[in-house]
């Protein structure tokens, strides 16, 4: 049984859309307008979203909830399994307390790691979690 590239694409697309459809509802986060993503890219060099999907990403690189179905569409995997050495990223997680706390811990560990390697880090401020507002990296 041989599949052409179009068949493979359609099967991958079906799996990805079905996975997100099973979540139901409008989602658990509010997306930023496209113009904001452009400003982030132009002013801060942001080129990666750490909470996105193939259905709502704005950059070529993004982390997603379901790497098994999203990688064919550009996902680089889960943010929580992502350990970049440097870069500028956009983080707009689902509005779920546990996810925000886990994100803050992961961001702090990445900043500590970059500090040890001598990489220049950029600070992020947030109001939702004291892990963000009391981070050693807040300025």
Steps between C-alpha positions, in 0.01 A plus 500: 500500500656826385394848605577813310604824676148637481360192679761530774423870542124440518541222758728718712258791471206282601685368809603849609156660451325206669733529801424869549130447431483256791591784736172668409394853584666825401830415671668601822693807392459825315728553204678825428424692180738432210628858518633434852694197378657717231602765756652229722696369204615843381592646841610198706598246236231256611473211256345223707173455688523261791123436526345465156352249260517452123157665495605826667878542470647826375867404466685223319601343831258416778454264791169317527292280723502199267840450338397157368244657265649852466861437395406453131360855512804667659477430873833457677333309783375583847628819664567300814742277307665795323839627620620776267845651554392847395224689327198717551164329545130580535321318782121520521398181682150371555341682794533205735680568828699173499625564146602858585691385809673224305586748223646748750715229658623386158580856390691564823698178455582599140617843613714348776646256248582779256660700782731206578602468135561873469222552247331839516151459639195720464260546786129432494248655732166351587225576745325164528756312704741605771750270331510758221477819702759390754740341255866595531478590133225762527617854446 
